[in-house]
């Protein structure tokens, strides 16, 4: 990682020199624009609307326009703003973490000690640990004065940039002002559905499906060229079940789907000593009709067979449930 800024945390009369690093990064595949007629790259130019000349970046200033009047601000004038020259992360108060509204969270930064001895850094970290508090700070970064929260992640101090209060919009929707009656049975069913889906959050279990499928499309395009068939690459999309008007019916279907998925997973994970899988005809008779309609969408067998090898390599790793079901499928077909 490369430091994007250097400064110091002002903790009372204690100064904690730090280096600032971006804590997050974008994993999206980078795409650029081209002309669809000939594939030529589309590029944007900084062109002056008065003289029509293309202007270099170093010759560009910023301006503010209000009621027909324009105020031009040079780089030197902008740099003269006192807050812009500050390299201090000023601790202004300590608050309980639960008082921070997640709506205000913006970008996160790692802070690394930037002195021969990290004692002051460790002292501040211990103070936050011992008091179970979050430090509210003010700092300037990239032409903007910011509000932030200083918290701990492992052994590292993290600076969480926050939005200002007037940057968070208030939500007011007339559709929510009407009186809605929720029955006790609907509440019980929704609570049961929540309980069936309850688990510990593990971010590594989730994948960015769009980016994985975009990479699969690129790999298939490299192999097939203009003869690419998207249905062959992704499979024919399953037909939707349509809008469900009855809320209770939707809750019932959802519960049946979750319970059916759990039963299938437990059967798949029973191990070598478990009973042999049932035949297709037996399984079809035992399965409830609603469960079959609400089952997870899967591509047809023909589509799965025709997926290019390169596309298969690019496909994301499936979760444990999906992997278990796929692994059991070949043995079921053999015994059938």
C-alpha positions as CSV (number, residue, x, y, z in Angstrom):
1,X,0.0,0.0,0.0
2,X,1.1,3.6,-0.6
3,X,0.4,6.4,1.9
4,X,-1.9,9.1,0.5
5,X,-1.3,11.6,3.3
6,X,0.8,12.2,6.4
7,X,-0.2,14.1,9.5
8,X,-0.6,13.7,13.3
9,X,-3.5,12.9,15.6
10,X,-3.9,15.7,18.2
11,X,-5.0,13.8,21.4
12,X,-5.0,16.6,24.0
13,X,-1.4,17.7,24.3
14,X,-0.3,14.3,22.9
15,X,0.8,14.2,19.3
16,X,0.6,10.9,17.3
17,X,2.4,11.1,13.9
18,X,0.6,8.8,11.4
19,X,0.6,7.8,7.7
20,X,-2.8,7.5,6.1
21,X,-3.7,4.6,3.7
22,X,-6.9,3.8,1.8
23,X,-8.4,0.8,3.6
24,X,-10.6,-0.3,0.7
25,X,-10.2,-0.8,-3.1
26,X,-12.4,-1.4,-6.1
27,X,-12.4,-4.9,-7.6
28,X,-14.6,-4.0,-10.6
29,X,-13.3,-5.0,-14.1
30,X,-12.2,-1.8,-15.9
31,X,-14.1,-1.1,-19.1
32,X,-13.7,1.8,-21.5
33,X,-15.9,3.3,-24.1
34,X,-15.6,2.6,-27.9
35,X,-17.4,3.6,-31.0
36,X,-19.8,0.7,-31.8
37,X,-19.3,1.2,-35.6
38,X,-15.5,0.7,-35.7
39,X,-14.3,0.0,-32.2
40,X,-12.4,3.3,-31.9
41,X,-11.6,4.5,-28.4
42,X,-13.8,7.3,-27.1
43,X,-11.7,10.0,-25.4
44,X,-12.8,13.2,-23.7
45,X,-11.0,16.5,-24.3
46,X,-10.8,19.6,-22.2
47,X,-11.9,22.2,-24.7
48,X,-12.5,25.9,-24.0
49,X,-15.9,27.0,-25.3
50,X,-14.6,30.5,-26.1
51,X,-11.4,29.9,-28.1
52,X,-12.2,26.2,-28.9
53,X,-8.6,25.2,-28.0
54,X,-7.8,22.0,-26.1
55,X,-6.6,23.1,-22.7
56,X,-3.9,21.3,-20.6
57,X,-4.7,20.4,-17.0
58,X,-2.1,22.8,-15.6
59,X,-3.8,25.7,-17.3
60,X,-7.2,25.0,-15.7
61,X,-8.6,27.0,-12.7
62,X,-11.8,26.5,-10.9
63,X,-14.8,28.8,-10.7
64,X,-18.1,29.5,-8.9
65,X,-21.1,30.9,-10.7
66,X,-24.1,32.5,-9.1
67,X,-26.8,34.6,-10.7
68,X,-24.8,35.3,-13.8
69,X,-21.6,36.2,-12.0
70,X,-18.5,34.0,-12.2
71,X,-15.7,34.0,-9.6
72,X,-12.5,32.4,-10.8
73,X,-10.3,30.8,-8.1
74,X,-6.7,30.0,-8.9
75,X,-4.8,27.1,-7.4
76,X,-2.7,29.4,-5.3
77,X,-5.9,31.1,-3.9
78,X,-7.4,27.7,-3.0
79,X,-4.2,26.6,-1.3
80,X,-4.2,29.7,0.8
81,X,-7.3,28.4,2.7
82,X,-6.1,27.7,6.2
83,X,-7.9,24.4,6.6
84,X,-6.3,23.1,3.4
85,X,-2.9,23.4,4.9
86,X,-3.7,21.6,8.1
87,X,-2.1,18.2,8.6
88,X,-3.7,17.5,11.9
89,X,-6.4,15.0,12.9
90,X,-8.0,16.8,15.8
91,X,-9.7,14.7,18.4
92,X,-12.7,16.7,19.6
93,X,-14.7,14.2,21.7
94,X,-15.3,10.6,22.6
95,X,-18.7,8.9,22.1
96,X,-20.2,5.4,22.4
97,X,-20.0,3.5,19.1
98,X,-23.8,2.9,19.0
99,X,-24.4,6.6,18.7
100,X,-22.9,6.7,15.2
101,X,-25.5,6.3,12.5
102,X,-24.2,4.0,9.8
103,X,-25.8,6.3,7.2
104,X,-23.0,8.8,7.9
105,X,-20.2,6.4,7.2
106,X,-18.1,7.3,4.1
107,X,-14.6,6.1,3.3
108,X,-12.2,4.2,5.6
109,X,-8.5,4.8,6.1
110,X,-5.8,2.8,7.9
111,X,-3.4,4.8,10.2
112,X,0.2,3.6,10.6
113,X,2.6,5.0,13.2
114,X,5.0,7.5,11.6
115,X,7.7,7.9,14.3
116,X,10.6,6.0,15.7
117,X,8.6,4.9,18.7
118,X,4.9,3.9,18.3
119,X,4.2,4.4,22.1
120,X,1.8,7.3,21.6
121,X,0.0,5.4,18.9
122,X,-0.4,2.3,21.2
123,X,-1.4,4.6,24.1
124,X,-4.3,6.1,22.1
125,X,-5.3,2.6,20.9
126,X,-5.4,1.3,24.5
127,X,-7.4,4.3,25.6
128,X,-10.1,3.5,23.0
129,X,-10.0,-0.2,24.0
130,X,-10.2,0.5,27.8
131,X,-13.0,3.0,27.5
132,X,-14.9,1.2,24.7
133,X,-15.3,4.6,23.0
134,X,-14.9,6.0,19.5
135,X,-13.0,9.3,19.0
136,X,-14.7,11.9,16.9
137,X,-12.2,13.9,14.9
138,X,-11.9,16.7,12.4
139,X,-9.4,16.8,9.6
140,X,-8.7,18.1,6.1
141,X,-8.1,15.8,3.1
142,X,-8.2,16.4,-0.6
143,X,-9.7,19.9,-0.7
144,X,-12.3,19.2,1.9
145,X,-12.6,19.6,5.7
146,X,-14.0,16.3,7.0
147,X,-15.6,14.8,10.1
148,X,-14.4,11.4,11.1
149,X,-14.5,8.6,13.7
150,X,-11.3,7.0,15.0
151,X,-11.8,3.4,16.0
152,X,-9.9,0.1,16.3
153,X,-9.7,-2.8,13.8
154,X,-7.4,-5.5,15.2
155,X,-4.2,-3.7,16.3
156,X,-4.7,-0.8,13.8
157,X,-6.3,2.6,14.2
158,X,-8.9,3.2,11.5
159,X,-10.1,6.6,10.5
160,X,-13.7,6.4,9.3
161,X,-14.7,9.5,7.3
162,X,-18.2,10.7,8.1
163,X,-20.7,12.8,6.2
164,X,-21.7,16.1,7.7
165,X,-25.2,16.3,9.3
166,X,-26.6,18.4,6.4
167,X,-25.3,15.8,3.8
168,X,-27.7,13.2,5.0
169,X,-31.2,13.6,3.6
170,X,-34.4,13.1,5.7
171,X,-36.7,10.4,4.4
172,X,-40.4,11.4,4.1
173,X,-42.7,9.3,2.0
174,X,-46.5,9.7,1.9
175,X,-46.9,6.0,1.1
176,X,-45.8,5.2,4.7
177,X,-48.2,7.6,6.3
178,X,-51.2,5.3,5.7
179,X,-52.3,2.9,8.4
180,X,-51.3,-0.7,7.5
181,X,-52.7,-3.7,9.5
182,X,-50.4,-6.6,10.0
183,X,-52.0,-9.7,11.4
184,X,-50.5,-11.8,14.2
185,X,-50.1,-14.8,11.8
186,X,-48.2,-12.7,9.3
187,X,-45.9,-11.5,12.0
188,X,-45.3,-15.0,13.2
189,X,-44.6,-16.3,9.7
190,X,-42.2,-13.4,9.0
191,X,-40.4,-14.1,12.3
192,X,-40.1,-17.8,11.4
193,X,-38.6,-16.9,8.0
194,X,-36.1,-14.6,9.7
195,X,-35.2,-17.4,12.1
196,X,-34.7,-19.9,9.3
197,X,-32.3,-17.4,7.6
198,X,-30.4,-16.4,10.7
199,X,-26.6,-16.9,10.7
200,X,-23.3,-15.3,11.6
201,X,-22.2,-12.7,9.0
202,X,-19.1,-13.9,7.2
203,X,-18.3,-11.5,4.3
204,X,-16.0,-14.1,2.6
205,X,-19.0,-16.3,1.8
206,X,-20.4,-13.7,-0.6
207,X,-19.3,-13.0,-4.2
208,X,-19.9,-10.2,-6.6
209,X,-22.0,-12.2,-9.1
210,X,-22.1,-9.4,-11.8
211,X,-18.3,-9.1,-11.9
212,X,-17.9,-12.9,-12.0
213,X,-20.4,-13.2,-14.8
214,X,-18.8,-10.2,-16.7
215,X,-15.4,-12.0,-16.5
216,X,-17.1,-15.2,-17.8
217,X,-18.6,-13.2,-20.7
218,X,-15.2,-11.7,-21.5
219,X,-13.5,-15.1,-21.5
220,X,-16.2,-16.6,-23.7
221,X,-16.0,-13.6,-26.1
222,X,-12.2,-14.1,-26.3
223,X,-12.8,-17.8,-27.3
224,X,-15.8,-17.5,-29.5
225,X,-15.4,-13.9,-31.0
226,X,-18.5,-12.6,-32.8
227,X,-20.0,-16.1,-32.8
228,X,-20.7,-15.9,-29.1
229,X,-24.1,-17.2,-28.0
230,X,-25.0,-15.6,-24.6
231,X,-27.6,-18.4,-23.9
232,X,-24.9,-20.9,-24.4
233,X,-22.6,-19.0,-22.0
234,X,-25.1,-18.3,-19.3
235,X,-27.9,-20.7,-19.9
236,X,-31.5,-19.9,-20.6
237,X,-32.9,-17.8,-17.8
238,X,-35.6,-19.5,-15.8
239,X,-39.1,-18.1,-16.1
240,X,-40.2,-15.9,-13.2
241,X,-43.0,-17.1,-11.0
242,X,-44.8,-13.7,-11.4
243,X,-46.0,-11.3,-8.7
244,X,-47.4,-12.9,-5.6
245,X,-50.3,-10.8,-4.4
246,X,-51.1,-12.9,-1.2
247,X,-48.5,-12.0,1.4
248,X,-49.2,-15.1,3.5
249,X,-48.8,-17.3,0.4
250,X,-45.4,-15.6,-0.3
251,X,-44.3,-16.2,3.3
252,X,-45.4,-19.9,3.1
253,X,-43.5,-20.4,-0.1
254,X,-40.4,-18.7,1.3
255,X,-40.4,-21.0,4.4
256,X,-40.9,-24.1,2.3
257,X,-38.0,-23.1,0.1
258,X,-35.7,-22.5,3.0
259,X,-36.7,-25.8,4.8
260,X,-36.4,-27.7,1.5
261,X,-32.9,-26.3,1.0
262,X,-31.8,-27.2,4.6
263,X,-33.1,-30.8,4.1
264,X,-31.2,-31.2,0.9
265,X,-28.0,-29.9,2.5
266,X,-28.3,-32.3,5.5
267,X,-28.8,-35.2,3.1
268,X,-25.8,-34.3,1.0
269,X,-23.5,-33.8,4.0
270,X,-24.5,-37.2,5.6
271,X,-21.2,-38.7,4.4
272,X,-20.2,-42.1,2.9
273,X,-22.1,-44.1,5.5
274,X,-25.4,-42.5,4.6
275,X,-28.1,-44.2,2.7
276,X,-28.0,-44.1,-1.1
277,X,-29.9,-41.2,-2.7
278,X,-33.5,-41.9,-3.8
279,X,-34.3,-42.4,-7.5
280,X,-35.6,-39.6,-9.6
281,X,-39.2,-40.9,-9.6
282,X,-39.3,-41.4,-5.8
283,X,-37.8,-38.0,-5.2
284,X,-40.4,-36.4,-7.5
285,X,-43.3,-38.1,-5.7
286,X,-42.0,-37.0,-2.3
287,X,-41.3,-33.4,-3.2
288,X,-44.1,-30.9,-2.5
289,X,-45.4,-29.1,-5.5
290,X,-44.9,-25.6,-4.2
291,X,-41.3,-26.3,-3.3
292,X,-40.6,-27.2,-7.0
293,X,-41.9,-23.9,-8.1
294,X,-39.9,-21.9,-5.5
295,X,-36.7,-23.9,-5.9
296,X,-33.5,-22.0,-6.8
297,X,-33.1,-21.1,-10.5
298,X,-30.7,-23.5,-12.3
299,X,-29.6,-23.5,-15.9
300,X,-30.7,-26.3,-18.2
301,X,-28.4,-29.3,-18.6
302,X,-27.7,-28.6,-22.2
303,X,-26.7,-25.0,-21.4
304,X,-24.4,-26.2,-18.6
305,X,-22.7,-28.7,-21.0
306,X,-22.0,-26.0,-23.6
307,X,-20.3,-23.5,-21.3
308,X,-16.7,-22.9,-22.7
309,X,-13.8,-24.2,-20.6
310,X,-12.4,-20.8,-20.1
311,X,-15.8,-19.6,-18.9
312,X,-15.9,-22.4,-16.4
313,X,-12.5,-21.4,-15.1
314,X,-13.7,-17.8,-14.6
315,X,-16.9,-18.8,-12.7
316,X,-17.0,-18.0,-9.0
317,X,-16.7,-20.7,-6.4
318,X,-20.1,-21.8,-5.2
319,X,-21.1,-21.7,-1.6
320,X,-21.1,-24.9,0.5
321,X,-24.7,-25.6,0.0
322,X,-24.6,-25.3,-3.8
323,X,-21.4,-27.3,-4.0
324,X,-22.9,-30.1,-2.0
325,X,-25.9,-30.3,-4.2
326,X,-23.9,-30.4,-7.4
327,X,-21.6,-33.1,-6.1
328,X,-24.5,-35.3,-5.2
329,X,-26.2,-35.0,-8.6
330,X,-23.9,-37.3,-10.6
331,X,-24.2,-40.2,-8.2
332,X,-28.0,-39.8,-8.1
333,X,-28.1,-40.0,-11.9
334,X,-26.0,-43.2,-12.0
335,X,-28.1,-45.0,-9.4
336,X,-31.3,-43.9,-11.2
